[in-house]
Amino acid sequence: MARHIYHCPLRWSDMDAFGHVNNAVFVRYLEEARIDFMFRLAPGDGSPSFQGGSVVARHEIDYKRPLVHRHEPVIIESWVTKIGAASLTISYEIKDPGEGGQVYVSASTIVVPFDLAAGRPRRITAEEKAFLQKYVDDGTLGAGAERAAA
């Protein structure tokens, strides 16, 4: 099982009055990682996969500890925990680099592919499903599963 790795810089404007990343900013960090995963890494050269639009149906976020301003980026690991006919669930950890890095946030997002022209959800294509399956970890492999940086 592979995990998508995104290096996310912390910006001064991300901080709140207490000097740590504002809780709402973490949603933007997740968005950056998700877009990087789904669009930049979409399969095939010139493939239309994931580019017809998608909407977020749900976010779940567990804030583990405050993240204070620093110059080093955090790592956002993303992987797929569920693929349905017309939705997928992406899970994330926002953490320090390196094995055993401190986790600041654990989260998941349900994403629904969307046909913007028709104004309605659409099914996941075979090409999209094949791409997503490389990143599936439903929790049954255990903590020792190999992780590949994408």
N, CA, C and O atoms as a GROMACS GRO file, in nm:
protein
  600
    1MET      N    1   0.084  -0.117   0.000
    1MET     CA    2   0.000   0.000   0.000
    1MET      C    3   0.089   0.123   0.000
    1MET      O    4   0.181   0.136   0.081
    2ALA      N    5   0.060   0.212  -0.091
    2ALA     CA    6   0.135   0.337  -0.100
    2ALA      C    7   0.057   0.449  -0.032
    2ALA      O    8  -0.066   0.445  -0.022
    3ARG      N    9   0.130   0.548   0.015
    3ARG     CA   10   0.068   0.669   0.067
    3ARG      C   11   0.121   0.787  -0.011
    3ARG      O   12   0.239   0.794  -0.045
    4HIS      N   13   0.032   0.878  -0.040
    4HIS     CA   14   0.075   1.001  -0.106
    4HIS      C   15   0.135   1.092   0.002
    4HIS      O   16   0.077   1.108   0.109
    5ILE      N   17   0.250   1.150  -0.028
    5ILE     CA   18   0.320   1.237   0.066
    5ILE      C   19   0.320   1.379   0.010
    5ILE      O   20   0.364   1.402  -0.103
    6TYR      N   21   0.271   1.473   0.089
    6TYR     CA   22   0.268   1.614   0.050
    6TYR      C   23   0.341   1.694   0.157
    6TYR      O   24   0.314   1.680   0.276
    7HIS      N   25   0.435   1.778   0.113
    7HIS     CA   26   0.509   1.866   0.204
    7HIS      C   27   0.436   2.000   0.206
    7HIS      O   28   0.432   2.071   0.106
    8CYS      N   29   0.380   2.034   0.320
    8CYS     CA   30   0.296   2.152   0.332
    8CYS      C   31   0.366   2.260   0.414
    8CYS      O   32   0.392   2.240   0.533
    9PRO      N   33   0.396   2.374   0.351
    9PRO     CA   34   0.459   2.482   0.427
    9PRO      C   35   0.360   2.549   0.522
    9PRO      O   36   0.240   2.555   0.494
   10LEU      N   37   0.410   2.599   0.633
   10LEU     CA   38   0.328   2.676   0.726
   10LEU      C   39   0.350   2.824   0.693
   10LEU      O   40   0.463   2.871   0.684
   11ARG      N   41   0.241   2.894   0.674
   11ARG     CA   42   0.250   3.035   0.641
   11ARG      C   43   0.217   3.119   0.764
   11ARG      O   44   0.139   3.078   0.850
   12TRP      N   45   0.276   3.237   0.772
   12TRP     CA   46   0.252   3.324   0.885
   12TRP      C   47   0.102   3.352   0.901
   12TRP      O   48   0.052   3.358   1.014
   13SER      N   49   0.032   3.367   0.791
   13SER     CA   50  -0.112   3.398   0.796
   13SER      C   51  -0.196   3.280   0.846
   13SER      O   52  -0.315   3.296   0.872
   14ASP      N   53  -0.135   3.162   0.860
   14ASP     CA   54  -0.207   3.044   0.910
   14ASP      C   55  -0.223   3.046   1.063
   14ASP      O   56  -0.301   2.970   1.119
   15MET      N   57  -0.149   3.134   1.128
   15MET     CA   58  -0.145   3.135   1.274
   15MET      C   59  -0.260   3.217   1.332
   15MET      O   60  -0.308   3.313   1.271
   16ASP      N   61  -0.303   3.176   1.449
   16ASP     CA   62  -0.404   3.255   1.521
   16ASP      C   63  -0.334   3.343   1.625
   16ASP      O   64  -0.212   3.349   1.629
   17ALA      N   65  -0.411   3.409   1.708
   17ALA     CA   66  -0.356   3.501   1.808
   17ALA      C   67  -0.267   3.431   1.910
   17ALA      O   68  -0.189   3.498   1.978
   18PHE      N   69  -0.277   3.300   1.923
   18PHE     CA   70  -0.198   3.225   2.020
   18PHE      C   71  -0.070   3.167   1.959
   18PHE      O   72   0.005   3.098   2.028
   19GLY      N   73  -0.046   3.196   1.830
   19GLY     CA   74   0.078   3.152   1.765
   19GLY      C   75   0.077   3.010   1.714
   19GLY      O   76   0.182   2.955   1.682
   20HIS      N   77  -0.042   2.947   1.706
   20HIS     CA   78  -0.046   2.814   1.646
   20HIS      C   79  -0.144   2.814   1.529
   20HIS      O   80  -0.226   2.904   1.514
   21VAL      N   81  -0.133   2.710   1.447
   21VAL     CA   82  -0.217   2.700   1.328
   21VAL      C   83  -0.364   2.694   1.371
   21VAL      O   84  -0.403   2.614   1.455
   22ASN      N   85  -0.443   2.782   1.311
   22ASN     CA   86  -0.585   2.788   1.341
   22ASN      C   87  -0.653   2.660   1.295
   22ASN      O   88  -0.617   2.603   1.192
   23ASN      N   89  -0.752   2.614   1.373
   23ASN     CA   90  -0.817   2.487   1.342
   23ASN      C   91  -0.876   2.485   1.200
   23ASN      O   92  -0.871   2.381   1.134
   24ALA      N   93  -0.932   2.596   1.154
   24ALA     CA   94  -0.992   2.599   1.020
   24ALA      C   95  -0.887   2.588   0.909
   24ALA      O   96  -0.917   2.541   0.800
   25VAL      N   97  -0.765   2.631   0.937
   25VAL     CA   98  -0.658   2.625   0.837
   25VAL      C   99  -0.622   2.480   0.805
   25VAL      O  100  -0.581   2.450   0.692
   26PHE      N  101  -0.637   2.391   0.902
   26PHE     CA  102  -0.606   2.250   0.876
   26PHE      C  103  -0.692   2.195   0.763
   26PHE      O  104  -0.647   2.108   0.688
   27VAL      N  105  -0.815   2.242   0.749
   27VAL     CA  106  -0.901   2.198   0.638
   27VAL      C  107  -0.839   2.240   0.505
   27VAL      O  108  -0.844   2.164   0.409
   28ARG      N  109  -0.781   2.359   0.500
   28ARG     CA  110  -0.713   2.404   0.377
   28ARG      C  111  -0.590   2.317   0.349
   28ARG      O  112  -0.563   2.285   0.233
   29TYR      N  113  -0.515   2.279   0.454
   29TYR     CA  114  -0.400   2.190   0.435
   29TYR      C  115  -0.445   2.057   0.375
   29TYR      O  116  -0.382   2.004   0.284
   30LEU      N  117  -0.556   2.003   0.428
   30LEU     CA  118  -0.609   1.876   0.374
   30LEU      C  119  -0.648   1.892   0.228
   30LEU      O  120  -0.624   1.804   0.146
   31GLU      N  121  -0.708   2.006   0.195
   31GLU     CA  122  -0.747   2.034   0.056
   31GLU      C  123  -0.624   2.036  -0.035
   31GLU      O  124  -0.626   1.977  -0.143
   32GLU      N  125  -0.518   2.103   0.008
   32GLU     CA  126  -0.396   2.109  -0.071
   32GLU      C  127  -0.342   1.969  -0.099
   32GLU      O  128  -0.306   1.938  -0.212
   33ALA      N  129  -0.337   1.886   0.004
   33ALA     CA  130  -0.286   1.750  -0.013
   33ALA      C  131  -0.377   1.667  -0.104
   33ALA      O  132  -0.330   1.592  -0.188
   34ARG      N  133  -0.510   1.683  -0.086
   34ARG     CA  134  -0.607   1.606  -0.166
   34ARG      C  135  -0.600   1.646  -0.313
   34ARG      O  136  -0.602   1.560  -0.401
   35ILE      N  137  -0.590   1.775  -0.340
   35ILE     CA  138  -0.581   1.823  -0.479
   35ILE      C  139  -0.451   1.774  -0.542
   35ILE      O  140  -0.450   1.729  -0.657
   36ASP      N  141  -0.342   1.781  -0.467
   36ASP     CA  142  -0.214   1.732  -0.517
   36ASP      C  143  -0.222   1.583  -0.550
   36ASP      O  144  -0.170   1.538  -0.652
   37PHE      N  145  -0.288   1.508  -0.464
   37PHE     CA  146  -0.305   1.364  -0.484
   37PHE      C  147  -0.394   1.333  -0.605
   37PHE      O  148  -0.355   1.256  -0.693
   38MET      N  149  -0.511   1.393  -0.609
   38MET     CA  150  -0.610   1.355  -0.710
   38MET      C  151  -0.584   1.415  -0.848
   38MET      O  152  -0.619   1.354  -0.949
   39PHE      N  153  -0.525   1.533  -0.855
   39PHE     CA  154  -0.507   1.598  -0.984
   39PHE      C  155  -0.366   1.583  -1.039
   39PHE      O  156  -0.349   1.541  -1.154
   40ARG      N  157  -0.265   1.616  -0.961
   40ARG     CA  158  -0.128   1.606  -1.011
   40ARG      C  159  -0.090   1.462  -1.038
   40ARG      O  160  -0.013   1.434  -1.130
   41LEU      N  161  -0.142   1.370  -0.958
   41LEU     CA  162  -0.105   1.230  -0.972
   41LEU      C  163  -0.209   1.149  -1.048
   41LEU      O  164  -0.204   1.026  -1.047
   42ALA      N  165  -0.303   1.217  -1.114
   42ALA     CA  166  -0.405   1.145  -1.190
   42ALA      C  167  -0.339   1.060  -1.297
   42ALA      O  168  -0.240   1.102  -1.357
   43PRO      N  169  -0.391   0.940  -1.321
   43PRO     CA  170  -0.328   0.847  -1.414
   43PRO      C  171  -0.332   0.896  -1.558
   43PRO      O  172  -0.423   0.968  -1.599
   44GLY      N  173  -0.232   0.854  -1.634
   44GLY     CA  174  -0.232   0.879  -1.779
   44GLY      C  175  -0.194   1.021  -1.815
   44GLY      O  176  -0.226   1.116  -1.744
   45ASP      N  177  -0.127   1.033  -1.925
   45ASP     CA  178  -0.089   1.163  -1.976
   45ASP      C  179  -0.210   1.224  -2.046
   45ASP      O  180  -0.259   1.168  -2.144
   46GLY      N  181  -0.259   1.336  -1.998
   46GLY     CA  182  -0.376   1.399  -2.057
   46GLY      C  183  -0.507   1.331  -2.020
   46GLY      O  184  -0.610   1.358  -2.081
   47SER      N  185  -0.504   1.243  -1.921
   47SER     CA  186  -0.624   1.173  -1.878
   47SER      C  187  -0.725   1.271  -1.819
   47SER      O  188  -0.686   1.365  -1.750
   48PRO      N  189  -0.852   1.251  -1.845
   48PRO     CA  190  -0.954   1.337  -1.786
   48PRO      C  191  -0.990   1.296  -1.642
   48PRO      O  192  -1.076   1.359  -1.580
   49SER      N  193  -0.927   1.193  -1.590
   49SER     CA  194  -0.960   1.144  -1.457
   49SER      C  195  -0.954   1.254  -1.352
   49SER      O  196  -0.859   1.332  -1.348
   50PHE      N  197  -1.053   1.257  -1.269
   50PHE     CA  198  -1.065   1.349  -1.156
   50PHE      C  199  -1.077   1.495  -1.197
   50PHE      O  200  -1.087   1.582  -1.110
   51GLN      N  201  -1.075   1.526  -1.326
   51GLN     CA  202  -1.075   1.665  -1.367
   51GLN      C  203  -1.214   1.714  -1.406
   51GLN      O  204  -1.229   1.831  -1.442
   52GLY      N  205  -1.314   1.629  -1.401
   52GLY     CA  206  -1.449   1.672  -1.432
   52GLY      C  207  -1.518   1.736  -1.313
   52GLY      O  208  -1.630   1.784  -1.326
   53GLY      N  209  -1.452   1.738  -1.199
   53GLY     CA  210  -1.507   1.800  -1.080
   53GLY      C  211  -1.532   1.698  -0.971
   53GLY      O  212  -1.553   1.579  -0.997
   54SER      N  213  -1.530   1.746  -0.849
   54SER     CA  214  -1.564   1.664  -0.733
   54SER      C  215  -1.610   1.757  -0.623
   54SER      O  216  -1.578   1.876  -0.622
   55VAL      N  217  -1.686   1.702  -0.531
   55VAL     CA  218  -1.734   1.780  -0.416
   55VAL      C  219  -1.701   1.703  -0.289
   55VAL      O  220  -1.693   1.580  -0.289
   56VAL      N  221  -1.684   1.776  -0.183
   56VAL     CA  222  -1.661   1.716  -0.052
   56VAL      C  223  -1.798   1.695   0.012
   56VAL      O  224  -1.877   1.789   0.025
   57ALA      N  225  -1.825   1.572   0.052
   57ALA     CA  226  -1.952   1.540   0.118
   57ALA      C  227  -1.938   1.543   0.270
   57ALA      O  228  -2.036   1.566   0.341
   58ARG      N  229  -1.815   1.518   0.320
   58ARG     CA  230  -1.798   1.512   0.466
   58ARG      C  231  -1.650   1.525   0.501
   58ARG      O  232  -1.564   1.473   0.430
   59HIS      N  233  -1.622   1.593   0.611
   59HIS     CA  234  -1.488   1.598   0.672
   59HIS      C  235  -1.502   1.549   0.815
   59HIS      O  236  -1.600   1.579   0.883
   60GLU      N  237  -1.403   1.474   0.861
   60GLU     CA  238  -1.390   1.439   1.002
   60GLU      C  239  -1.248   1.471   1.041
   60GLU      O  240  -1.153   1.427   0.976
   61ILE      N  241  -1.232   1.548   1.148
   61ILE     CA  242  -1.099   1.591   1.189
   61ILE      C  243  -1.081   1.569   1.339
   61ILE      O  244  -1.166   1.609   1.419
   62ASP      N  245  -0.971   1.504   1.375
   62ASP     CA  246  -0.932   1.490   1.515
   62ASP      C  247  -0.804   1.569   1.534
   62ASP      O  248  -0.700   1.537   1.477
   63TYR      N  249  -0.814   1.674   1.615
   63TYR     CA  250  -0.698   1.757   1.647
   63TYR      C  251  -0.624   1.693   1.763
   63TYR      O  252  -0.678   1.681   1.873
   64LYS      N  253  -0.500   1.651   1.739
   64LYS     CA  254  -0.423   1.577   1.839
   64LYS      C  255  -0.340   1.669   1.929
   64LYS      O  256  -0.331   1.646   2.050
   65ARG      N  257  -0.279   1.773   1.870
   65ARG     CA  258  -0.195   1.867   1.946
   65ARG      C  259  -0.178   1.994   1.864
   65ARG      O  260  -0.194   1.993   1.742
   66PRO      N  261  -0.148   2.105   1.932
   66PRO     CA  262  -0.129   2.231   1.859
   66PRO      C  263  -0.003   2.227   1.772
   66PRO      O  264   0.096   2.162   1.806
   67LEU      N  265  -0.009   2.295   1.661
   67LEU     CA  266   0.105   2.308   1.571
   67LEU      C  267   0.145   2.455   1.571
   67LEU      O  268   0.069   2.540   1.526
   68VAL      N  269   0.264   2.484   1.621
   68VAL     CA  270   0.312   2.622   1.629
   68VAL      C  271   0.392   2.658   1.505
   68VAL      O  272   0.441   2.570   1.433
   69HIS      N  273   0.405   2.787   1.482
   69HIS     CA  274   0.477   2.833   1.362
   69HIS      C  275   0.621   2.785   1.363
   69HIS      O  276   0.688   2.782   1.466
   70ARG      N  277   0.666   2.748   1.246
   70ARG     CA  278   0.806   2.709   1.223
   70ARG      C  279   0.833   2.721   1.075
   70ARG      O  280   0.740   2.740   0.996
   71HIS      N  281   0.958   2.710   1.037
   71HIS     CA  282   0.994   2.726   0.896
   71HIS      C  283   0.990   2.594   0.819
   71HIS      O  284   0.980   2.594   0.696
   72GLU      N  285   0.999   2.482   0.888
   72GLU     CA  286   0.997   2.351   0.822
   72GLU      C  287   0.852   2.312   0.791
   72GLU      O  288   0.762   2.334   0.872
   73PRO      N  289   0.830   2.254   0.674
   73PRO     CA  290   0.694   2.209   0.640
   73PRO      C  291   0.652   2.087   0.723
   73PRO      O  292   0.736   2.015   0.777
   74VAL      N  293   0.523   2.066   0.730
   74VAL     CA  294   0.471   1.942   0.786
   74VAL      C  295   0.449   1.845   0.670
   74VAL      O  296   0.444   1.886   0.554
   75ILE      N  297   0.437   1.720   0.703
   75ILE     CA  298   0.408   1.616   0.606
   75ILE      C  299   0.260   1.581   0.617
   75ILE      O  300   0.207   1.565   0.727
   76ILE      N  301   0.195   1.570   0.503
   76ILE     CA  302   0.058   1.520   0.504
   76ILE      C  303   0.058   1.390   0.426
   76ILE      O  304   0.079   1.388   0.304
   77GLU      N  305   0.033   1.280   0.497
   77GLU     CA  306   0.020   1.149   0.434
   77GLU      C  307  -0.127   1.128   0.402
   77GLU      O  308  -0.213   1.150   0.487
   78SER      N  309  -0.155   1.086   0.279
   78SER     CA  310  -0.293   1.060   0.236
   78SER      C  311  -0.302   0.919   0.181
   78SER      O  312  -0.210   0.871   0.115
   79TRP      N  313  -0.414   0.854   0.208
   79TRP     CA  314  -0.440   0.722   0.154
   79TRP      C  315  -0.590   0.703   0.143
   79TRP      O  316  -0.667   0.780   0.200
   80VAL      N  317  -0.630   0.602   0.071
   80VAL     CA  318  -0.772   0.575   0.047
   80VAL      C  319  -0.817   0.464   0.142
   80VAL      O  320  -0.753   0.360   0.152
   81THR      N  321  -0.928   0.488   0.212
   81THR     CA  322  -0.980   0.385   0.302
   81THR      C  323  -1.107   0.321   0.249
   81THR      O  324  -1.149   0.216   0.299
   82LYS      N  325  -1.169   0.382   0.148
   82LYS     CA  326  -1.290   0.322   0.092
   82LYS      C  327  -1.312   0.375  -0.050
   82LYS      O  328  -1.297   0.494  -0.076
   83ILE      N  329  -1.349   0.283  -0.139
   83ILE     CA  330  -1.388   0.320  -0.275
   83ILE      C  331  -1.527   0.263  -0.298
   83ILE      O  332  -1.546   0.142  -0.295
   84GLY      N  333  -1.622   0.351  -0.322
   84GLY     CA  334  -1.758   0.309  -0.354
   84GLY      C  335  -1.785   0.330  -0.502
   84GLY      O  336  -1.694   0.364  -0.577
   85ALA      N  337  -1.908   0.310  -0.543
   85ALA     CA  338  -1.943   0.330  -0.684
   85ALA      C  339  -1.936   0.477  -0.723
   85ALA      O  340  -1.898   0.509  -0.835
   86ALA      N  341  -1.972   0.566  -0.630
   86ALA     CA  342  -1.978   0.708  -0.663
   86ALA      C  343  -1.920   0.795  -0.551
   86ALA      O  344  -1.955   0.912  -0.538
   87SER      N  345  -1.832   0.738  -0.470
   87SER     CA  346  -1.764   0.816  -0.367
   87SER      C  347  -1.638   0.742  -0.322
   87SER      O  348  -1.623   0.622  -0.345
   88LEU      N  349  -1.549   0.817  -0.258
   88LEU     CA  350  -1.430   0.757  -0.201
   88LEU      C  351  -1.399   0.829  -0.072
   88LEU      O  352  -1.438   0.944  -0.053
   89THR      N  353  -1.329   0.761   0.017
   89THR     CA  354  -1.288   0.820   0.143
   89THR      C  355  -1.136   0.826   0.145
   89THR      O  356  -1.068   0.726   0.126
   90ILE      N  357  -1.085   0.947   0.169
   90ILE     CA  358  -0.942   0.969   0.181
   90ILE      C  359  -0.913   0.998   0.328
   90ILE      O  360  -0.981   1.079   0.390
   91SER      N  361  -0.813   0.930   0.383
   91SER     CA  362  -0.770   0.956   0.520
   91SER      C  363  -0.635   1.026   0.517
   91SER      O  364  -0.561   1.016   0.419
   92TYR      N  365  -0.605   1.098   0.624
   92TYR     CA  366  -0.483   1.177   0.630
   92TYR      C  367  -0.424   1.176   0.770
   92TYR      O  368  -0.492   1.152   0.870
   93GLU      N  369  -0.293   1.204   0.774
   93GLU     CA  370  -0.225   1.242   0.897
   93GLU      C  371  -0.139   1.363   0.863
   93GLU      O  372  -0.063   1.361   0.765
   94ILE      N  373  -0.150   1.467   0.944
   94ILE     CA  374  -0.062   1.582   0.933
   94ILE      C  375   0.039   1.565   1.046
   94ILE      O  376   0.002   1.559   1.163
   95LYS      N  377   0.168   1.557   1.008
   95LYS     CA  378   0.268   1.519   1.108
   95LYS      C  379   0.405   1.574   1.076
   95LYS      O  380   0.428   1.633   0.971
   96ASP      N  381   0.495   1.554   1.170
   96ASP     CA  382   0.635   1.590   1.149
   96ASP      C  383   0.698   1.487   1.056
   96ASP      O  384   0.655   1.372   1.051
   97PRO      N  385   0.802   1.529   0.982
   97PRO     CA  386   0.873   1.434   0.896
   97PRO      C  387   0.942   1.324   0.977
   97PRO      O  388   0.968   1.340   1.096
   98GLY      N  389   0.970   1.216   0.911
   98GLY     CA  390   1.047   1.108   0.972
   98GLY      C  391   0.961   1.002   1.036
   98GLY      O  392   0.844   1.026   1.070
   99GLU      N  393   1.020   0.886   1.052
   99GLU     CA  394   0.951   0.774   1.116
   99GLU      C  395   0.916   0.812   1.259
   99GLU      O  396   1.002   0.858   1.335
  100GLY      N  397   0.792   0.792   1.296
  100GLY     CA  398   0.749   0.823   1.431
  100GLY      C  399   0.727   0.971   1.458
  100GLY      O  400   0.720   1.012   1.574
  101GLY      N  401   0.715   1.052   1.351
  101GLY     CA  402   0.693   1.196   1.368
  101GLY      C  403   0.563   1.224   1.442
  101GLY      O  404   0.466   1.150   1.428
  102GLN      N  405   0.562   1.330   1.521
  102GLN     CA  406   0.443   1.368   1.597
  102GLN      C  407   0.326   1.394   1.503
  102GLN      O  408   0.341   1.460   1.400
  103VAL      N  409   0.209   1.342   1.539
  103VAL     CA  410   0.088   1.363   1.460
  103VAL      C  411   0.010   1.478   1.522
  103VAL      O  412  -0.017   1.479   1.642
  104TYR      N  413  -0.024   1.576   1.438
  104TYR     CA  414  -0.101   1.692   1.483
  104TYR      C  415  -0.250   1.675   1.454
  104TYR      O  416  -0.335   1.718   1.531
  105VAL      N  417  -0.280   1.612   1.340
  105VAL     CA  418  -0.419   1.595   1.297
  105VAL      C  419  -0.434   1.460   1.230
  105VAL      O  420  -0.349   1.419   1.151
  106SER      N  421  -0.544   1.391   1.261
  106SER     CA  422  -0.589   1.274   1.184
  106SER      C  423  -0.724   1.314   1.126
  106SER      O  424  -0.806   1.375   1.196
  107ALA      N  425  -0.748   1.281   1.000
  107ALA     CA  426  -0.871   1.328   0.937
  107ALA      C  427  -0.913   1.234   0.825
  107ALA      O  428  -0.837   1.148   0.781
  108SER      N  429  -1.036   1.252   0.780
  108SER     CA  430  -1.085   1.181   0.662
  108SER      C  431  -1.184   1.271   0.589
  108SER      O  432  -1.249   1.356   0.648
  109THR      N  433  -1.193   1.248   0.459
  109THR     CA  434  -1.283   1.324   0.373
  109THR      C  435  -1.355   1.228   0.279
  109THR      O  436  -1.292   1.142   0.217
  110ILE      N  437  -1.485   1.243   0.269
  110ILE     CA  438  -1.561   1.170   0.167
  110ILE      C  439  -1.572   1.262   0.046
  110ILE      O  440  -1.623   1.373   0.055
  111VAL      N  441  -1.523   1.213  -0.067
  111VAL     CA  442  -1.522   1.289  -0.192
  111VAL      C  443  -1.618   1.222  -0.290
  111VAL      O  444  -1.618   1.100  -0.305
  112VAL      N  445  -1.699   1.303  -0.358
  112VAL     CA  446  -1.793   1.254  -0.457
  112VAL      C  447  -1.756   1.313  -0.592
  112VAL      O  448  -1.760   1.435  -0.609
  113PRO      N  449  -1.718   1.229  -0.690
  113PRO     CA  450  -1.695   1.282  -0.825
  113PRO      C  451  -1.824   1.348  -0.876
  113PRO      O  452  -1.934   1.300  -0.851
  114PHE      N  453  -1.807   1.459  -0.947
  114PHE     CA  454  -1.923   1.538  -0.985
  114PHE      C  455  -1.913   1.577  -1.131
  114PHE      O  456  -1.808   1.620  -1.178
  115ASP      N  457  -2.022   1.562  -1.202
  115ASP     CA  458  -2.032   1.605  -1.341
  115ASP      C  459  -2.082   1.749  -1.339
  115ASP      O  460  -2.201   1.775  -1.320
  116LEU      N  461  -1.991   1.843  -1.358
  116LEU     CA  462  -2.026   1.984  -1.349
  116LEU      C  463  -2.126   2.026  -1.456
  116LEU      O  464  -2.215   2.107  -1.430
  117ALA      N  465  -2.111   1.973  -1.577
  117ALA     CA  466  -2.201   2.009  -1.686
  117ALA      C  467  -2.344   1.962  -1.658
  117ALA      O  468  -2.441   2.034  -1.685
  118ALA      N  469  -2.357   1.841  -1.604
  118ALA     CA  470  -2.490   1.786  -1.575
  118ALA      C  471  -2.543   1.832  -1.438
  118ALA      O  472  -2.662   1.821  -1.410
  119GLY      N  473  -2.453   1.882  -1.354
  119GLY     CA  474  -2.494   1.927  -1.222
  119GLY      C  475  -2.534   1.816  -1.126
  119GLY      O  476  -2.624   1.833  -1.044
  120ARG      N  477  -2.464   1.701  -1.138
  120ARG     CA  478  -2.499   1.589  -1.050
  120ARG      C  479  -2.376   1.500  -1.026
  120ARG      O  480  -2.279   1.505  -1.101
  121PRO      N  481  -2.383   1.419  -0.920
  121PRO     CA  482  -2.273   1.325  -0.895
  121PRO      C  483  -2.259   1.226  -1.010
  121PRO      O  484  -2.353   1.202  -1.086
  122ARG      N  485  -2.140   1.170  -1.022
  122ARG     CA  486  -2.115   1.069  -1.124
  122ARG      C  487  -2.043   0.950  -1.060
  122ARG      O  488  -1.995   0.958  -0.947
  123ARG      N  489  -2.037   0.841  -1.133
  123ARG     CA  490  -1.969   0.721  -1.085
  123ARG      C  491  -1.818   0.736  -1.103
  123ARG      O  492  -1.771   0.811  -1.189
  124ILE      N  493  -1.744   0.662  -1.023
  124ILE     CA  494  -1.598   0.656  -1.036
  124ILE      C  495  -1.567   0.570  -1.158
  124ILE      O  496  -1.621   0.460  -1.173
  125THR      N  497  -1.480   0.620  -1.246
  125THR     CA  498  -1.446   0.545  -1.367
  125THR      C  499  -1.351   0.430  -1.335
  125THR      O  500  -1.292   0.427  -1.227
  126ALA      N  501  -1.337   0.338  -1.427
  126ALA     CA  502  -1.245   0.225  -1.409
  126ALA      C  503  -1.101   0.274  -1.396
  126ALA      O  504  -1.026   0.220  -1.314
  127GLU      N  505  -1.064   0.374  -1.473
  127GLU     CA  506  -0.928   0.429  -1.465
  127GLU      C  507  -0.903   0.492  -1.328
  127GLU      O  508  -0.797   0.472  -1.269
  128GLU      N  509  -0.999   0.568  -1.278
  128GLU     CA  510  -0.986   0.629  -1.147
  128GLU      C  511  -0.976   0.523  -1.038
  128GLU      O  512  -0.893   0.534  -0.947
  129LYS      N  513  -1.060   0.421  -1.047
  129LYS     CA  514  -1.059   0.314  -0.947
  129LYS      C  515  -0.925   0.241  -0.945
  129LYS      O  516  -0.873   0.210  -0.838
  130ALA      N  517  -0.869   0.214  -1.063
  130ALA     CA  518  -0.739   0.146  -1.071
  130ALA      C  519  -0.630   0.231  -1.005
  130ALA      O  520  -0.543   0.179  -0.935
  131PHE      N  521  -0.634   0.361  -1.028
  131PHE     CA  522  -0.538   0.452  -0.966
  131PHE      C  523  -0.555   0.454  -0.814
  131PHE      O  524  -0.457   0.442  -0.741
  132LEU      N  525  -0.677   0.467  -0.768
  132LEU     CA  526  -0.706   0.475  -0.624
  132LEU      C  527  -0.669   0.347  -0.550
  132LEU      O  528  -0.624   0.353  -0.435
  133GLN      N  529  -0.686   0.233  -0.614
  133GLN     CA  530  -0.660   0.105  -0.547
  133GLN      C  531  -0.514   0.090  -0.505
  133GLN      O  532  -0.484   0.014  -0.413
  134LYS      N  533  -0.423   0.162  -0.571
  134LYS     CA  534  -0.282   0.158  -0.531
  134LYS      C  535  -0.260   0.222  -0.395
  134LYS      O  536  -0.157   0.199  -0.331
  135TYR      N  537  -0.356   0.303  -0.351
  135TYR     CA  538  -0.343   0.378  -0.226
  135TYR      C  539  -0.440   0.330  -0.118
  135TYR      O  540  -0.459   0.399  -0.018
  136VAL      N  541  -0.502   0.215  -0.138
  136VAL     CA  542  -0.601   0.166  -0.042
  136VAL      C  543  -0.532   0.104   0.080
  136VAL      O  544  -0.443   0.021   0.068
  137ASP      N  545  -0.577   0.150   0.196
  137ASP     CA  546  -0.540   0.089   0.324
  137ASP      C  547  -0.665   0.097   0.410
  137ASP      O  548  -0.700   0.203   0.461
  138ASP      N  549  -0.731  -0.015   0.424
  138ASP     CA  550  -0.855  -0.017   0.502
  138ASP      C  551  -0.830  -0.052   0.648
  138ASP      O  552  -0.925  -0.076   0.724
  139GLY      N  553  -0.703  -0.056   0.688
  139GLY     CA  554  -0.669  -0.084   0.826
  139GLY      C  555  -0.644  -0.231   0.855
  139GLY      O  556  -0.608  -0.265   0.967
  140THR      N  557  -0.660  -0.319   0.757
  140THR     CA  558  -0.642  -0.461   0.782
  140THR      C  559  -0.497  -0.507   0.767
  140THR      O  560  -0.464  -0.619   0.805
  141LEU      N  561  -0.410  -0.421   0.711
  141LEU     CA  562  -0.270  -0.460   0.692
  141LEU      C  563  -0.186  -0.444   0.817
  141LEU      O  564  -0.080  -0.505   0.828
  142GLY      N  565  -0.231  -0.364   0.912
  142GLY     CA  566  -0.154  -0.341   1.034
  142GLY      C  567  -0.053  -0.231   1.017
  142GLY      O  568  -0.032  -0.179   0.908
  143ALA      N  569   0.009  -0.195   1.128
  143ALA     CA  570   0.100  -0.081   1.130
  143ALA      C  571   0.230  -0.107   1.055
  143ALA      O  572   0.299  -0.012   1.019
  144GLY      N  573   0.264  -0.231   1.030
  144GLY     CA  574   0.391  -0.262   0.963
  144GLY      C  575   0.384  -0.256   0.811
  144GLY      O  576   0.480  -0.292   0.744
  145ALA      N  577   0.273  -0.211   0.756
  145ALA     CA  578   0.260  -0.206   0.610
  145ALA      C  579   0.362  -0.112   0.550
  145ALA      O  580   0.392  -0.007   0.607
  146GLU      N  581   0.415  -0.150   0.437
  146GLU     CA  582   0.514  -0.069   0.369
  146GLU      C  583   0.450   0.055   0.312
  146GLU      O  584   0.339   0.050   0.258
  147ARG      N  585   0.518   0.168   0.323
  147ARG     CA  586   0.468   0.294   0.270
  147ARG      C  587   0.563   0.341   0.162
  147ARG      O  588   0.685   0.342   0.180
  148ALA      N  589   0.507   0.381   0.051
  148ALA     CA  590   0.589   0.432  -0.059
  148ALA      C  591   0.555   0.579  -0.080
  148ALA      O  592   0.438   0.616  -0.089
  149ALA      N  593   0.655   0.659  -0.089
  149ALA     CA  594   0.634   0.802  -0.118
  149ALA      C  595   0.601   0.816  -0.265
  149ALA      O  596   0.672   0.764  -0.352
  150ALA      N  597   0.493   0.887  -0.292
  150ALA     CA  598   0.451   0.906  -0.431
  150ALA      C  599   0.508   1.033  -0.486
  150ALA      O  600   0.484   1.066  -0.602
   0.00000   0.00000   0.00000
